[in-house]
Amino acid sequence: MLSLSSAAIAFPSMVLAVIRIDIESDGGLLNGCAYRVCMMRVKAALFDLDGTIADSRGAIRRTINHTLEVHGYAPLTADEVKGLIGVPLSQILMLRAPKERIREMMEYYREHYVKNSIKDETPYAGMIGLIEWLKGRGIMVGVVTTKSDREAIEVVGFLGLAPSVDVIIGDNDARNLKPHPEPVLDACRALSIRPPEAVMIGDTFADILAGKAAGCRASIGVLWGNGTKESLEEAGADHLLSSAKELKSVMETLITVE
């Protein structure tokens, strides 16, 4: 007698399809258990923006300090700003200004950034080509960032990536921000996929933790941005990569696994 039972078990980084096969005869069980493990193919790549796709350190630093000075506060040093890129803007401004002034200052910052600072954004070597390559392979592309929705849309357009990006999830003042999983989950819902069908790619611990908490297939840390290797390792990055070429190699594997 042949009996067949199966179960699907979901884990944060993969989906396991487990099949048990028992073959019995009059003499008892002839064959034990056979298991097959299948991973879901990645259908989407979710990218952080600042420090992952584009180098925006100078633009962000100048805009933050301009905003602080216009409102009567001391500027931040270059080292202070470097460690804060990827942190929600409200938290950065609160290092100098009281809470009651933050809304006004955030609006000023965002308007100034769109009008004056986007031109200073520079894509990291190989990243534009990588994203275009992913699109050519039928992989959906999302941007998950702490920039405002408007800023992110403008930057993606400035970089020439609008035709290649399927969804942009930014700070709309309503959702939780990374490292909370909500923006990653919002991106997956917008793309009509499950988190195990996506990978999260970013340069800070917040990107890695958000991808992990959302249940993405992999959370990939890149070393050319603002985070440190140690912080990415501590957050549990599945891969630590030093170039777009290395990232392409990893993605090639992830998008072809069935």
RAWOSUL-V419790 format. One line per field, one symbol per residue. ss: DSSP state (H for helix, E for strand, C for the rest). A space follows every 10 residues. Layout:
BEGIN
ss = ???
END
This chain:
BEGIN
ss = CEEEEEEEEE ECCEEEEEEE EEEEECCEEE ECCCCCCCCC CCCEEEECCE CCCEECHHHH HHHHHHHHHH CCCCCCCHHH HHCCCCCCHH HHHCCCCCHH HHHHHHHHHH HHHHHHHHHH CEECCCHHHH HHHHHHCCCE EEEEEEEEHH HHHHHHHHCC CHHHCCEEEE ECCCCCCCCC CHHHHHHHHH CCCCHHHEEE EECCHHHHHH HHHHCCCEEE EECCCCCCHH HHHHHCCCEE ECCHHHHHHH HHHHHHCC
END
